[in-house]
Structure formats: structure tokens, C-alpha cells
Amino acid sequence: MIPYSPPLADIRFLLARLIGYERLAALPGCESVNEELADAVLTEAAKLASEVFAPLNTVGDNQGAQFQDGNVTMPDGFREAYKAHVVGGWNSLPVSNELGGQGLPWSFALPVQEMWQSANLSLALCTLLNQGAVELLATHGSTELKASFLPKMVSGEWTGTMNLTEPQAGSDVGAVRCKAIKENEAYKIVGQKIFISYGDHDLTDNVIHMVLARLPEAPEGTKGLSLFLVPKFLVKADGSLDKRNDVRVVSIEHKLGQHASPTCVMAYGDEGGATGYLVGTENGGISAMFTMMNNARICVGIQGLALMERAYQQARDFAKTRVQSRDLRKPNEPPVTIIHHPDVRRMLLWMRSHIEAARALAYSCAYAVDVSKRAADEKHQNWGLARVDLLTPIVKSWLTHLSNEMTSVAVQVFGGMGYIEETGVAQHMRDARVLGIYEGTNGIQANDLVFRKVARDDGAALRDLLSEIGSFMTELAKQPGDDCASMHRRLAEALVGLREASAWILKKTKEDAVIAASSAASYLRLLGSVLGGYYLIKSAVLAQQDLGVAQGDPDYLHAKLITARFYAEHVLPQCAALTITVVEGAGMILAMPEDAF
């Protein structure tokens, strides 16, 4: 077994200092939130992650999900681990009390998800999808549908899926052809879906599919899509299971990574039509599905963070034990562990600084989610909605891009041993590769950021965030010490570039959409890098303040300052180059004739 130690020190610090329990407790429904409650939740979640989920990660990778006689079976131990998750009530953590949940904020739920995804991403993906399906049904389902399906989905006794993709309709969701025909109070669903994560499994007795389909005479494109709840087993009035619905698994995919997560080809209506129930309104399916998609996009970003953390821990531990070559400062002494070598230190700090920046950004997004859902006044709630809209494509894309990069760096730390599957670090690199693809490719996230999140309100949400950073810069300039002086200088330089690139992007979205789209990916990376730096440096200032009053673990707080300064001096200077790429490099994207490729 490869051990996993949840990063509780960093999680607790961010919740207590960057987010602030007093801010969370001020939100309606969060009055009981405090450090004691958070510590109890995080401690128990960490035990489930490290003691139950993590030991099965390699088992799942080696055995994989199996498909035989039309059924999917999970690897050894997965059923028992998932049952422990259900018995612990973990799936209900962020669900409202009215729906049978615990009513805790997403600022708690996402750190908990991070630990599970680090421990065993293939298994934890099931919990991620179900949380999104619960939110979708709670938001858009009828009273009857919620009464029939939500209780067991909230508890985790049943799990939910997202069914969008078809052979001809991947990123172009509007090309969906799956049909829905009304029959009495229900609908008959006929068609095929592909790439359906956890489309079938033996962890629960029922699987609840959220399926996009098209009614007869519906408009073309996304405006003609409706959303239907299609259970694997129909449900009787008393809540017990009825006969098997007309939905089956055709096959499961053989994948580069996430071997224990069944990715299914689903067939609906081979025997006349699967019974489905309308969720929301006819032809209103895409807007309803976005409730689940946006939830999943943030959580996929959390998956990226989680794999970075897991890979970093293994690389760090290996570097502390692998003896190779002499210390450059002591050439006449015996060989030392590789953590003594500058380039290995550089790689570890590169990983750790990005992880801490990504975590601070993601948790700040989680707080904005809580504000958007709970704020007492409309103005504060609208702030939360705008901030979540802006941050969602960044959390999804920047964190998953980093996950591919950082898991590769972890393999590099291992050297040749990292290329050998038995060491386990290569699994994280394989598992991470799809994160930039599913739930909307990172290229789509970049276009979403530029055209829908920045240009749609003429940059208002972005200006609000930049104004917030500007106010912080004033405070940062007053902080004592070389660390803060260096961080202020580098963040100020990066902000100059970001403002220039943002103004250019806004201008080009109105003048030439193709040019704006050509720079979108670079712009997202620039914005993500600067925001990660802002939240990390803000955390470092709080750490320095705690050190000044002898509050907290001094070793952890000193390390936070080092990590943030490293990021400021090694990552933020690259933002100037990204600014040039955004503003000057778009024209080359389409300069090459197609036949020349």
C-alpha cells in the first residue's frame, strides 16, 4: 500500500484564516460553523480517506472495473469502502436539512472531496457525480420526483450519472439525437450515450441517470434539448424497486487511467423505450443540466488538486529516501538522499507552490459558492454568483492543466523508477490525463471564460476581483520583511500584464471573435497564475501575522512564506511572457494553411 496523509494543516489554515469561520458563520444556515465543528468533520473524513479509500487505489488500478453478462462489477474492497462512505453520511454533507442532508457549507464539502479524490480518485468520482446529480434534482425536479428519488440519492444508497455525450455529439452538445416521446405522465427514451462515468456498477442497488434527449418537433441545437431522469430500476410508490428499466450497458471502455471508474456505453430503448421523467421544462434541459455540470467542473478542478497533492507526497517521500550522488557542498563525503540536490528541491517546490496556490484558489471559489446560495441580501448573493461564474472555468482548467504537469514532475523526481508501474507514481499521471478533457475540455473552458464570463458583463466581475487584489496590494506594501517586499514586487508586475491582456481580450471579443478565441487558452493560464499567486501570497501574509503573535505551528507558517515567495519569484515572472503571447501571438494561430500541417 502507498500511504496517503491528508494535508490537514493547510486545509485547516485556509478555512480558519483565508476563508474565516466568522464569515461562514455569518451566512444563513451556517450559524453553527466554527473551528471545532470543522476539525471534527475534517478529522473523520481524513480517516476514511487514508484508512479506507487509499489502500484500494492500487488495487483498483490493477484490477479495474469488469464487464460481464451486461453487468459491471467493481474491484475488491470497493463495495465495502463505498458502504462506509454511505454509513458515515458523507454524501449528505452539503445537502440542505430540508432534503435530509447535514446542511454544511461547500467550504467544508470541497476540502473533504479533495481528500477522497487524493486517496482513490476512481472510487471517489462516484461520490462527486452523485453530489452534482443531487443538486440538479433538488433545483429542477418536481415535488414528486424529489420525493421518489432524492432521499436515497442524498444518503448515497443510490447514485446519479450525467448522460450528455453521443458518438456524434461530444463537445457539440447541440448535436444530441437521443429521442424522447411522451407517453402518459412519463416519456420513452431511445438512443445511445457514450463516455458515461459510473453508468453502471455494483456499489448500489439503483443508478439514476440524468439524460439529455430531444422531443419530436423540438428546435435544433441546445435549445431543443430536454432533461430526463431515467432510473436503472423503476421505483414503486412505496419507494421499493420495481422491474428493470429498458436501459443497459453495451460495454465499458479500456482507458489510459482511472481503471476502476467504469466508463460506459449506454443503450436506451432496445425494447421499445426506457421510462424517463422530465426534469425541469421541455426544451429547458441544457440550462438544468448546467446545474450539475458547473458543480462537476469545480469538483473536477478539485480532482486535479487532489492528484497533484498525492503525487507530491510520493515524490517528497521518495526524495527523502533515495540515495544518489554526493552533496555538491560536501564532495568528499558519501552519497546523500536526492532531496539534498538543488534540482530536486526545485521540482518539489514547483509542485508544492502550485498545489498551495491551487488549493487557496479552489477554496476561495467554494466560499463564493456558499455566498451565492446562502447570502441574506441580494447584493451579496449576486456577488457570489458573479465570482463563482468567473472562477469556475479557471478552477476547472488551470487546476487540471497543472495536474497533468505536476504529476509528470513527480515522475521526474523518481527518475527511472517513476517510469516503473510498481512505484505507483505513474498511476497519478495516467489518472490525471482525462481531467483536462471531461466536463468540457480546457479549450472550451477558455472560450467560456473569455466570451461568457469576461465579455458578457463587459468585464464587471473581473474588475471587481482586480479591485480586490488592488486593495490587498496596498496592505501587502505595508508588511515588513524581504519576503513580502519580493512578493509585492512580483505580483505587481504580473498584475500590470494581466490588466493589459484583459483590456485586449475585452476589445477583441467585440472586434474579432476568432482572434480572441486564439488567445483564450493563454489568457486563462495567465489569469489562473496571477489569481493563484494572489491567494497564495494573501495566505502567506496571514501566516506572517500569525508568526508575529506566536499563533499556530511556526514550522508550517515559515514554510508557507517560503512557498509563496518561491511562487512569486519562479512563477509570477512568467506572466509577462504570457501577456505577450495573449496580446501579440494570436495571429499566428491561424496563419498556417491547413494543407501545410
PyMOL commands that set and color helices and strands:
alter all, ss='L'
color gray80, all
select helices_A, chain A and resi 8-19+21-25+35-63+78-87+90-92+97-99+106-119+121-140+143-155+173-175+221-224+285-321+338-340+342-374+378-419+421-423+425-436+442-454+460-477+482-511+513-518+520-548+554-570+574-584+586-590+594-596
alter helices_A, ss='H'
color red, helices_A
select strands_A, chain A and resi 66-68+71-73+159-163+179-183+186-197+207-214+225-231+233-235+241-244+247-252+263-268+274-279
alter strands_A, ss='S'
color yellow, strands_A
deselect
rebuild
show_as cartoon
